[in-house]
């Protein structure tokens, strides 16, 4: 059964909980089926994380849920210092023998499954974006050097593209296939050989990593206060004025609904025409990628003054929250929604330097690192989790 993180008072009340969490298990836990159109139009690896994640939050819809079961009480298997703080998710090669991570020291690092460094590629400047791994093992990633790279599985730069701004978002694989990412205020669509198929200019900087719907619609937010939908030819379909920076990467539900987060502390639901169904206030800034549970609930990480993970139902009701110890600062928090595993446990990192686990029975576990854990967590097929920390280490926990 699914876990709902529950408020300790009336569910519609908007103030934060007075203590960490109480748990409610809903009476119905049926998952929403994945439409066949999603599997055929975006690829089998993108249909509910059937294999280990090869891009941000596991697939182009950014749902961040896994078919595998994570560790109940994570213990250290290994840690590897990669020479720079890590903000991006660790991803895996198609055969799961190699792990890839980017660093703020400007490196793309390949690790073996036991944590040994296979190779490292200089990306010219800080790299915030999660690498995207293609079916053939090619790795696609950008950096603040204003370049976007394709790197072979042996560590050779195959091509690089000069772009108009810092390429600090994560790329997604769209039907075609095409690679979609943002740099500066421009969203790019590339063929696999690096040819630009289209570019779209937002009004302001795009920190939001684009997500892709089953129809191929590219959705992303901008610091112009809006959420955009752009079709497969690069033509704008809609613009939603949210009135605040939209840095959070959107997520797409199994039913095609699009979920947004803003610096106004709101989350919202729209359709592919840009029609907004609801907006719900969840507290602090919403800046990291959103997640969607199998129940269809939205899972959101928020910043201070009360940093927490919030669960919102598909009709916009606040269903619960889990707060972490904060500093009272608006800039301290949980950067992104948690990973949901097959047993419905939730895994996430926070700026309290810890990796948190909340199980379906309400029990909790945590593992301390030496720095903020802003990076999303990756669950591998053997049940181990890997994640990077601002202390410059990749951790493997089992």
One Martini backbone bead per residue (centre of mass of N, CA, C, O) as a GRO file, in nm:
protein
  398
    1UNK     BB    1   0.101   0.033   0.014
    2UNK     BB    2   0.058   0.359   0.033
    3UNK     BB    3   0.203   0.654   0.136
    4UNK     BB    4   0.089   0.917   0.347
    5UNK     BB    5   0.176   1.228   0.425
    6UNK     BB    6   0.060   1.359   0.732
    7UNK     BB    7  -0.111   1.569   0.889
    8UNK     BB    8  -0.181   1.673   1.238
    9UNK     BB    9  -0.420   1.809   1.090
   10UNK     BB   10  -0.607   1.963   0.902
   11UNK     BB   11  -0.570   1.922   0.558
   12UNK     BB   12  -0.640   2.237   0.471
   13UNK     BB   13  -0.431   2.346   0.627
   14UNK     BB   14  -0.140   2.582   0.574
   15UNK     BB   15   0.027   2.516   0.803
   16UNK     BB   16   0.274   2.380   0.959
   17UNK     BB   17   0.388   2.135   1.129
   18UNK     BB   18   0.476   2.065   1.472
   19UNK     BB   19   0.591   1.798   1.356
   20UNK     BB   20   0.714   1.580   1.154
   21UNK     BB   21   0.516   1.295   1.153
   22UNK     BB   22   0.237   1.124   1.015
   23UNK     BB   23   0.060   0.826   0.920
   24UNK     BB   24  -0.116   0.737   0.609
   25UNK     BB   25  -0.309   0.480   0.465
   26UNK     BB   26  -0.468   0.422   0.198
   27UNK     BB   27  -0.733   0.227   0.079
   28UNK     BB   28  -0.611   0.308  -0.206
   29UNK     BB   29  -0.322   0.172  -0.427
   30UNK     BB   30  -0.364   0.215  -0.719
   31UNK     BB   31  -0.217   0.227  -1.009
   32UNK     BB   32  -0.157   0.405  -1.283
   33UNK     BB   33  -0.157   0.331  -1.591
   34UNK     BB   34   0.049   0.295  -1.863
   35UNK     BB   35   0.041   0.419  -2.152
   36UNK     BB   36   0.121   0.302  -2.463
   37UNK     BB   37   0.213   0.579  -2.583
   38UNK     BB   38   0.454   0.615  -2.398
   39UNK     BB   39   0.619   0.364  -2.482
   40UNK     BB   40   0.627   0.425  -2.799
   41UNK     BB   41   0.719   0.744  -2.799
   42UNK     BB   42   0.973   0.731  -2.570
   43UNK     BB   43   1.024   0.452  -2.439
   44UNK     BB   44   1.085   0.193  -2.226
   45UNK     BB   45   1.282   0.344  -2.023
   46UNK     BB   46   1.031   0.571  -1.980
   47UNK     BB   47   0.820   0.353  -1.831
   48UNK     BB   48   0.874   0.368  -1.503
   49UNK     BB   49   1.160   0.270  -1.450
   50UNK     BB   50   1.254  -0.032  -1.560
   51UNK     BB   51   1.524   0.095  -1.521
   52UNK     BB   52   1.781   0.261  -1.465
   53UNK     BB   53   1.869   0.569  -1.447
   54UNK     BB   54   1.937   0.805  -1.751
   55UNK     BB   55   1.804   1.052  -1.594
   56UNK     BB   56   1.613   1.274  -1.473
   57UNK     BB   57   1.404   1.098  -1.274
   58UNK     BB   58   1.440   0.846  -1.507
   59UNK     BB   59   1.263   1.039  -1.701
   60UNK     BB   60   1.094   1.265  -1.913
   61UNK     BB   61   0.866   1.300  -1.673
   62UNK     BB   62   0.989   1.303  -1.371
   63UNK     BB   63   0.870   1.088  -1.151
   64UNK     BB   64   1.056   0.916  -0.952
   65UNK     BB   65   1.022   0.591  -1.001
   66UNK     BB   66   1.057   0.245  -0.893
   67UNK     BB   67   1.094  -0.119  -0.942
   68UNK     BB   68   1.260  -0.108  -0.692
   69UNK     BB   69   1.422  -0.192  -0.375
   70UNK     BB   70   1.526  -0.041  -0.105
   71UNK     BB   71   1.683   0.025   0.175
   72UNK     BB   72   1.585   0.023   0.505
   73UNK     BB   73   1.901   0.061   0.628
   74UNK     BB   74   2.134   0.249   0.534
   75UNK     BB   75   2.461   0.147   0.426
   76UNK     BB   76   2.788   0.159   0.367
   77UNK     BB   77   2.974   0.058   0.083
   78UNK     BB   78   3.065   0.341  -0.061
   79UNK     BB   79   3.310   0.610  -0.127
   80UNK     BB   80   3.364   0.889  -0.367
   81UNK     BB   81   3.594   1.117  -0.457
   82UNK     BB   82   3.539   1.376  -0.732
   83UNK     BB   83   3.641   1.695  -0.671
   84UNK     BB   84   3.329   1.793  -0.626
   85UNK     BB   85   3.046   1.917  -0.607
   86UNK     BB   86   2.700   1.780  -0.596
   87UNK     BB   87   2.380   1.834  -0.788
   88UNK     BB   88   2.353   1.570  -0.940
   89UNK     BB   89   2.249   1.289  -1.073
   90UNK     BB   90   2.302   0.962  -1.070
   91UNK     BB   91   2.385   0.751  -1.345
   92UNK     BB   92   2.330   0.486  -1.585
   93UNK     BB   93   2.402   0.248  -1.774
   94UNK     BB   94   2.230   0.015  -1.949
   95UNK     BB   95   2.408  -0.223  -1.782
   96UNK     BB   96   2.507  -0.096  -1.495
   97UNK     BB   97   2.843  -0.069  -1.489
   98UNK     BB   98   2.803   0.252  -1.504
   99UNK     BB   99   2.866   0.566  -1.354
  100UNK     BB  100   2.733   0.907  -1.359
  101UNK     BB  101   2.892   1.235  -1.288
  102UNK     BB  102   2.869   1.568  -1.185
  103UNK     BB  103   3.057   1.877  -1.126
  104UNK     BB  104   3.168   2.191  -0.990
  105UNK     BB  105   3.460   2.126  -1.130
  106UNK     BB  106   3.390   2.028  -1.437
  107UNK     BB  107   3.299   1.714  -1.433
  108UNK     BB  108   3.294   1.395  -1.588
  109UNK     BB  109   3.222   1.092  -1.413
  110UNK     BB  110   3.335   0.754  -1.414
  111UNK     BB  111   3.201   0.462  -1.254
  112UNK     BB  112   3.209   0.191  -1.095
  113UNK     BB  113   3.027  -0.023  -0.891
  114UNK     BB  114   3.281   0.012  -0.669
  115UNK     BB  115   3.395   0.332  -0.724
  116UNK     BB  116   3.578   0.344  -0.953
  117UNK     BB  117   3.769   0.527  -1.166
  118UNK     BB  118   3.762   0.538  -1.513
  119UNK     BB  119   3.685   0.851  -1.584
  120UNK     BB  120   3.756   1.198  -1.699
  121UNK     BB  121   3.586   1.504  -1.800
  122UNK     BB  122   3.628   1.818  -1.927
  123UNK     BB  123   3.372   2.095  -1.922
  124UNK     BB  124   3.505   2.401  -1.833
  125UNK     BB  125   3.278   2.393  -1.598
  126UNK     BB  126   3.024   2.392  -1.429
  127UNK     BB  127   2.805   2.107  -1.330
  128UNK     BB  128   2.447   2.060  -1.278
  129UNK     BB  129   2.364   1.848  -1.470
  130UNK     BB  130   2.218   1.566  -1.564
  131UNK     BB  131   2.292   1.305  -1.722
  132UNK     BB  132   2.242   1.160  -2.050
  133UNK     BB  133   2.155   0.827  -2.155
  134UNK     BB  134   2.174   0.635  -2.415
  135UNK     BB  135   2.121   0.334  -2.569
  136UNK     BB  136   2.447   0.343  -2.664
  137UNK     BB  137   2.595   0.517  -2.411
  138UNK     BB  138   2.568   0.799  -2.457
  139UNK     BB  139   2.671   1.120  -2.323
  140UNK     BB  140   2.473   1.401  -2.208
  141UNK     BB  141   2.614   1.738  -2.149
  142UNK     BB  142   2.644   2.032  -1.958
  143UNK     BB  143   2.772   2.374  -1.900
  144UNK     BB  144   2.909   2.691  -1.797
  145UNK     BB  145   3.076   2.707  -2.083
  146UNK     BB  146   2.862   2.706  -2.316
  147UNK     BB  147   2.828   2.382  -2.341
  148UNK     BB  148   2.757   2.082  -2.532
  149UNK     BB  149   2.784   1.722  -2.483
  150UNK     BB  150   2.935   1.428  -2.630
  151UNK     BB  151   3.003   1.112  -2.466
  152UNK     BB  152   3.155   0.838  -2.454
  153UNK     BB  153   3.194   0.535  -2.278
  154UNK     BB  154   3.525   0.598  -2.293
  155UNK     BB  155   3.566   0.936  -2.276
  156UNK     BB  156   3.493   1.070  -2.553
  157UNK     BB  157   3.464   1.348  -2.741
  158UNK     BB  158   3.244   1.375  -3.010
  159UNK     BB  159   3.081   1.645  -2.931
  160UNK     BB  160   3.028   2.011  -2.951
  161UNK     BB  161   2.818   2.290  -2.833
  162UNK     BB  162   2.757   2.611  -2.880
  163UNK     BB  163   2.594   2.835  -2.658
  164UNK     BB  164   2.410   3.118  -2.519
  165UNK     BB  165   2.456   2.968  -2.236
  166UNK     BB  166   2.425   2.817  -1.950
  167UNK     BB  167   2.432   2.453  -1.924
  168UNK     BB  168   2.234   2.389  -1.622
  169UNK     BB  169   2.066   2.156  -1.736
  170UNK     BB  170   1.873   1.885  -1.799
  171UNK     BB  171   1.833   1.638  -2.015
  172UNK     BB  172   1.605   1.510  -2.270
  173UNK     BB  173   1.424   1.249  -2.431
  174UNK     BB  174   1.282   1.266  -2.738
  175UNK     BB  175   1.116   1.211  -2.992
  176UNK     BB  176   1.308   1.054  -3.294
  177UNK     BB  177   1.547   1.138  -3.158
  178UNK     BB  178   1.580   1.396  -2.897
  179UNK     BB  179   1.756   1.666  -2.753
  180UNK     BB  180   1.664   1.840  -2.448
  181UNK     BB  181   1.757   2.180  -2.350
  182UNK     BB  182   1.901   2.438  -2.142
  183UNK     BB  183   2.038   2.778  -2.222
  184UNK     BB  184   1.968   3.014  -2.053
  185UNK     BB  185   1.685   3.128  -2.252
  186UNK     BB  186   1.731   2.853  -2.415
  187UNK     BB  187   1.580   2.601  -2.609
  188UNK     BB  188   1.694   2.282  -2.720
  189UNK     BB  189   1.710   2.086  -3.028
  190UNK     BB  190   1.861   1.764  -3.094
  191UNK     BB  191   2.037   1.566  -3.258
  192UNK     BB  192   2.260   1.304  -3.206
  193UNK     BB  193   2.486   1.484  -3.380
  194UNK     BB  194   2.417   1.807  -3.288
  195UNK     BB  195   2.190   1.906  -3.446
  196UNK     BB  196   1.987   2.173  -3.486
  197UNK     BB  197   1.626   2.173  -3.496
  198UNK     BB  198   1.571   2.377  -3.247
  199UNK     BB  199   1.476   2.702  -3.103
  200UNK     BB  200   1.383   2.861  -2.783
  201UNK     BB  201   1.278   3.178  -2.654
  202UNK     BB  202   1.275   3.311  -2.366
  203UNK     BB  203   1.267   3.589  -2.158
  204UNK     BB  204   1.430   3.415  -1.950
  205UNK     BB  205   1.579   3.223  -1.753
  206UNK     BB  206   1.650   2.859  -1.761
  207UNK     BB  207   1.641   2.620  -1.486
  208UNK     BB  208   1.450   2.428  -1.612
  209UNK     BB  209   1.401   2.103  -1.677
  210UNK     BB  210   1.285   1.942  -1.926
  211UNK     BB  211   0.982   1.796  -2.020
  212UNK     BB  212   0.797   1.505  -2.156
  213UNK     BB  213   0.541   1.410  -2.331
  214UNK     BB  214   0.373   1.173  -2.516
  215UNK     BB  215   0.340   1.395  -2.761
  216UNK     BB  216   0.620   1.586  -2.731
  217UNK     BB  217   0.589   1.794  -2.525
  218UNK     BB  218   0.758   2.079  -2.407
  219UNK     BB  219   0.832   2.143  -2.058
  220UNK     BB  220   0.881   2.466  -1.885
  221UNK     BB  221   1.054   2.704  -1.699
  222UNK     BB  222   1.087   3.055  -1.583
  223UNK     BB  223   1.209   3.381  -1.477
  224UNK     BB  224   0.935   3.514  -1.610
  225UNK     BB  225   0.690   3.339  -1.458
  226UNK     BB  226   0.672   3.082  -1.654
  227UNK     BB  227   0.496   2.833  -1.844
  228UNK     BB  228   0.588   2.601  -2.100
  229UNK     BB  229   0.476   2.499  -2.435
  230UNK     BB  230   0.645   2.288  -2.680
  231UNK     BB  231   0.666   2.161  -2.970
  232UNK     BB  232   0.831   1.947  -3.203
  233UNK     BB  233   0.895   2.234  -3.378
  234UNK     BB  234   0.914   2.494  -3.161
  235UNK     BB  235   0.623   2.574  -3.090
  236UNK     BB  236   0.411   2.759  -2.918
  237UNK     BB  237   0.130   2.662  -2.713
  238UNK     BB  238   0.208   2.786  -2.419
  239UNK     BB  239   0.141   3.031  -2.145
  240UNK     BB  240   0.202   3.058  -1.792
  241UNK     BB  241   0.120   3.285  -1.539
  242UNK     BB  242   0.266   3.270  -1.205
  243UNK     BB  243   0.435   3.529  -1.074
  244UNK     BB  244   0.699   3.341  -1.066
  245UNK     BB  245   0.951   3.162  -1.049
  246UNK     BB  246   1.034   2.868  -1.269
  247UNK     BB  247   1.270   2.627  -1.160
  248UNK     BB  248   1.113   2.389  -1.162
  249UNK     BB  249   1.078   2.073  -1.265
  250UNK     BB  250   0.858   1.919  -1.431
  251UNK     BB  251   0.574   1.692  -1.426
  252UNK     BB  252   0.432   1.385  -1.566
  253UNK     BB  253   0.160   1.216  -1.584
  254UNK     BB  254  -0.007   0.931  -1.681
  255UNK     BB  255  -0.252   1.138  -1.787
  256UNK     BB  256  -0.075   1.416  -1.882
  257UNK     BB  257  -0.031   1.584  -1.656
  258UNK     BB  258   0.095   1.902  -1.538
  259UNK     BB  259   0.357   1.995  -1.310
  260UNK     BB  260   0.422   2.277  -1.087
  261UNK     BB  261   0.681   2.510  -0.962
  262UNK     BB  262   0.748   2.786  -0.727
  263UNK     BB  263   0.869   3.079  -0.562
  264UNK     BB  264   0.568   3.116  -0.431
  265UNK     BB  265   0.490   2.820  -0.310
  266UNK     BB  266   0.372   2.669  -0.562
  267UNK     BB  267   0.141   2.444  -0.707
  268UNK     BB  268   0.047   2.294  -1.032
  269UNK     BB  269  -0.218   2.218  -1.277
  270UNK     BB  270  -0.209   2.100  -1.617
  271UNK     BB  271  -0.247   2.094  -1.947
  272UNK     BB  272  -0.153   2.087  -2.294
  273UNK     BB  273  -0.307   2.388  -2.315
  274UNK     BB  274  -0.264   2.556  -2.032
  275UNK     BB  275  -0.480   2.462  -1.832
  276UNK     BB  276  -0.573   2.539  -1.509
  277UNK     BB  277  -0.692   2.354  -1.236
  278UNK     BB  278  -0.466   2.426  -1.002
  279UNK     BB  279  -0.360   2.585  -0.685
  280UNK     BB  280  -0.099   2.526  -0.430
  281UNK     BB  281   0.011   2.592  -0.115
  282UNK     BB  282   0.345   2.480   0.044
  283UNK     BB  283   0.532   2.747   0.110
  284UNK     BB  284   0.814   2.734  -0.006
  285UNK     BB  285   1.025   2.699  -0.224
  286UNK     BB  286   1.013   2.557  -0.563
  287UNK     BB  287   1.311   2.408  -0.734
  288UNK     BB  288   1.288   2.123  -0.784
  289UNK     BB  289   1.209   1.835  -0.891
  290UNK     BB  290   0.935   1.664  -0.945
  291UNK     BB  291   0.702   1.414  -0.819
  292UNK     BB  292   0.533   1.086  -0.883
  293UNK     BB  293   0.323   0.877  -0.765
  294UNK     BB  294   0.135   0.594  -0.816
  295UNK     BB  295  -0.131   0.745  -0.710
  296UNK     BB  296  -0.076   1.059  -0.831
  297UNK     BB  297   0.083   1.202  -0.641
  298UNK     BB  298   0.247   1.484  -0.534
  299UNK     BB  299   0.605   1.542  -0.489
  300UNK     BB  300   0.755   1.789  -0.263
  301UNK     BB  301   1.013   2.020  -0.234
  302UNK     BB  302   1.103   2.255   0.028
  303UNK     BB  303   1.165   2.544   0.165
  304UNK     BB  304   1.178   2.784   0.373
  305UNK     BB  305   1.137   2.794   0.708
  306UNK     BB  306   0.989   2.498   0.645
  307UNK     BB  307   1.130   2.229   0.563
  308UNK     BB  308   0.985   1.998   0.310
  309UNK     BB  309   0.766   1.733   0.239
  310UNK     BB  310   0.500   1.717  -0.003
  311UNK     BB  311   0.160   1.606  -0.038
  312UNK     BB  312  -0.041   1.600  -0.342
  313UNK     BB  313  -0.313   1.570  -0.490
  314UNK     BB  314  -0.464   1.556  -0.808
  315UNK     BB  315  -0.679   1.789  -0.679
  316UNK     BB  316  -0.492   1.980  -0.463
  317UNK     BB  317  -0.461   1.840  -0.194
  318UNK     BB  318  -0.344   1.830   0.119
  319UNK     BB  319  -0.195   1.519   0.253
  320UNK     BB  320   0.106   1.605   0.352
  321UNK     BB  321   0.405   1.608   0.578
  322UNK     BB  322   0.773   1.653   0.605
  323UNK     BB  323   0.988   1.768   0.835
  324UNK     BB  324   1.289   1.947   0.882
  325UNK     BB  325   1.565   2.069   1.003
  326UNK     BB  326   1.616   2.409   1.030
  327UNK     BB  327   1.719   2.771   1.017
  328UNK     BB  328   1.487   2.983   0.891
  329UNK     BB  329   1.569   2.990   0.606
  330UNK     BB  330   1.466   3.031   0.275
  331UNK     BB  331   1.745   2.874   0.150
  332UNK     BB  332   1.650   2.619   0.318
  333UNK     BB  333   1.624   2.263   0.206
  334UNK     BB  334   1.434   2.079  -0.034
  335UNK     BB  335   1.561   1.957  -0.352
  336UNK     BB  336   1.301   1.796  -0.423
  337UNK     BB  337   1.161   1.507  -0.496
  338UNK     BB  338   1.106   1.195  -0.419
  339UNK     BB  339   1.171   0.865  -0.418
  340UNK     BB  340   0.988   0.580  -0.535
  341UNK     BB  341   0.945   0.264  -0.455
  342UNK     BB  342   0.795  -0.049  -0.476
  343UNK     BB  343   0.729  -0.016  -0.147
  344UNK     BB  344   0.674   0.307  -0.103
  345UNK     BB  345   0.928   0.434  -0.046
  346UNK     BB  346   1.110   0.726   0.059
  347UNK     BB  347   1.374   0.920  -0.111
  348UNK     BB  348   1.592   1.180   0.032
  349UNK     BB  349   1.747   1.489   0.029
  350UNK     BB  350   1.925   1.745   0.227
  351UNK     BB  351   2.049   2.042   0.403
  352UNK     BB  352   2.121   1.836   0.661
  353UNK     BB  353   2.319   1.607   0.520
  354UNK     BB  354   2.086   1.399   0.443
  355UNK     BB  355   1.946   1.074   0.409
  356UNK     BB  356   1.609   0.983   0.351
  357UNK     BB  357   1.367   0.746   0.500
  358UNK     BB  358   1.025   0.643   0.416
  359UNK     BB  359   0.805   0.412   0.513
  360UNK     BB  360   0.499   0.246   0.488
  361UNK     BB  361   0.495   0.221   0.825
  362UNK     BB  362   0.658   0.507   0.919
  363UNK     BB  363   0.937   0.455   0.916
  364UNK     BB  364   1.279   0.567   0.976
  365UNK     BB  365   1.575   0.684   0.797
  366UNK     BB  366   1.939   0.766   0.805
  367UNK     BB  367   2.215   0.943   0.634
  368UNK     BB  368   2.529   1.082   0.677
  369UNK     BB  369   2.696   1.349   0.548
  370UNK     BB  370   2.928   1.629   0.452
  371UNK     BB  371   2.663   1.755   0.300
  372UNK     BB  372   2.462   1.860   0.095
  373UNK     BB  373   2.149   1.707  -0.048
  374UNK     BB  374   2.039   1.794  -0.373
  375UNK     BB  375   2.046   1.531  -0.501
  376UNK     BB  376   1.917   1.285  -0.648
  377UNK     BB  377   1.808   0.956  -0.620
  378UNK     BB  378   1.944   0.630  -0.693
  379UNK     BB  379   1.808   0.313  -0.803
  380UNK     BB  380   1.913  -0.005  -0.818
  381UNK     BB  381   1.862  -0.343  -0.899
  382UNK     BB  382   2.013  -0.437  -0.612
  383UNK     BB  383   1.909  -0.198  -0.394
  384UNK     BB  384   2.091   0.031  -0.434
  385UNK     BB  385   2.213   0.356  -0.349
  386UNK     BB  386   2.285   0.669  -0.523
  387UNK     BB  387   2.474   0.971  -0.420
  388UNK     BB  388   2.532   1.310  -0.403
  389UNK     BB  389   2.747   1.562  -0.253
  390UNK     BB  390   2.887   1.863  -0.135
  391UNK     BB  391   3.152   1.692  -0.040
  392UNK     BB  392   3.235   1.522  -0.321
  393UNK     BB  393   3.057   1.258  -0.289
  394UNK     BB  394   2.987   0.926  -0.362
  395UNK     BB  395   2.715   0.722  -0.256
  396UNK     BB  396   2.683   0.380  -0.140
  397UNK     BB  397   2.381   0.209  -0.044
  398UNK     BB  398   2.246  -0.100   0.152
   0.00000   0.00000   0.00000
